Amino acid sequence: MKILLRGALALCLLLTFAACDDETVEFGSVITLSEGETIVMADKSVITLKEINDSRCPADATCVWEGRADVLIKVIAPDVEDEIRLNNVEKASVDLNNYQFDFIELTPFPGSNATSTETVLKFKISLNQ
């Protein structure tokens, strides 16, 4: 059963890579993703924004705590397959093997007058040398 699952995963990754040959993202660039979206990095790593949790204090409210914007990112790379959590409070930067993930912004801010209802994450992935 494990061999079948690994084969299916390998096929999915191969199809993903084949479909995105011209649309890879360079390391160090600012990336914008919505929940469920996937990108392919220059080294063929696959990055998926799996989950967004936003408990930040709305812009038009008075709160005793600022709240937190928390995201779960799945990483499938040549040397690692893992999930990481980033947030705007204590984990704005996370190292995973030789990759560094930096939380930049989650928009729109709760309670703001933004016209978009889709929540998007801006973040950056760098290679640690």
C-alpha positions in Angstrom: 0.0 0.0 0.0 2.9 2.4 0.8 4.4 1.8 -2.6 1.1 2.6 -4.3 0.8 5.8 -2.3 4.4 6.9 -3.0 3.9 6.1 -6.7 0.7 8.2 -6.7 2.5 11.1 -5.0 5.4 10.9 -7.4 3.0 11.0 -10.3 1.2 14.0 -8.9 4.5 15.8 -8.4 5.7 14.9 -11.9 2.5 16.3 -13.4 2.8 19.4 -11.2 6.3 20.0 -12.4 5.5 19.4 -16.0 2.6 21.8 -15.9 4.6 24.6 -14.2 8.0 24.5 -16.1 7.7 28.1 -17.1 6.0 29.3 -13.9 8.6 28.7 -11.2 9.2 31.2 -8.4 12.7 32.4 -7.7 14.0 32.3 -4.1 14.0 35.7 -2.3 11.0 37.0 -4.2 7.8 38.0 -2.4 5.1 35.3 -2.8 1.4 35.8 -2.6 -0.9 32.8 -2.0 -4.5 32.2 -1.0 -5.5 29.2 1.1 -5.2 26.0 -1.0 -2.9 27.5 -3.7 0.4 25.9 -4.6 3.5 27.2 -6.2 6.7 25.5 -7.6 10.0 27.0 -6.6 13.1 27.3 -8.8 14.6 24.1 -7.3 11.2 22.2 -8.0 10.1 22.4 -4.4 6.3 22.4 -4.1 4.9 24.9 -1.6 1.2 24.8 -0.6 -0.7 27.2 1.7 -2.9 24.7 3.5 -4.5 26.8 6.2 -5.1 30.4 7.4 -6.3 31.2 10.9 -6.8 34.9 11.5 -7.7 36.0 15.1 -6.3 39.6 14.8 -8.2 42.4 16.5 -10.4 44.1 13.9 -9.3 47.5 12.8 -12.5 49.1 14.0 -12.4 47.5 17.5 -10.6 48.0 20.8 -9.0 44.8 22.0 -6.8 43.8 25.0 -4.6 41.7 22.7 -3.6 42.3 19.1 -4.4 38.8 18.1 -2.6 36.6 15.7 -2.5 35.7 12.0 -1.4 32.1 11.7 -0.7 30.0 8.5 0.2 26.4 7.8 2.5 25.8 4.8 3.3 22.4 3.3 6.7 21.9 1.8 7.7 19.1 -0.5 11.3 19.6 -1.5 14.1 17.2 -2.7 15.5 16.9 0.8 12.5 17.4 3.0 8.7 17.0 3.3 7.2 18.8 6.2 4.7 21.4 7.3 5.6 24.7 9.0 3.6 27.3 10.9 4.2 31.0 10.5 2.5 33.9 12.3 2.8 37.6 12.8 3.7 37.4 16.5 6.4 34.9 17.6 7.1 32.9 14.5 7.5 35.4 11.7 10.5 33.5 10.5 11.1 29.8 10.4 14.1 27.8 9.1 13.5 24.3 7.6 16.7 22.6 6.4 18.3 25.1 4.1 15.1 27.1 3.5 14.0 30.2 5.4 10.4 31.3 5.4 9.5 34.9 6.3 5.9 36.0 7.1 5.4 39.4 5.6 1.6 40.2 5.7 -1.9 38.7 5.8 -4.5 40.8 4.0 -7.1 42.1 4.3 -6.9 43.1 7.9 -10.1 42.2 9.8 -12.6 45.0 10.0 -10.8 47.0 7.3 -12.7 48.5 4.4 -10.9 46.3 1.9 -12.9 45.4 -1.2 -11.5 41.9 -1.5 -13.0 39.1 0.6 -10.2 36.7 -0.2 -7.5 36.4 2.4 -4.0 36.3 1.0 -0.6 35.7 2.6 2.5 37.5 1.5 5.7 35.7 2.4 9.3 35.1 1.2 11.4 31.9 0.9 15.1 32.2 0.9 17.9 29.7 0.6 20.3 29.6 3.6 23.8 29.2 2.3 
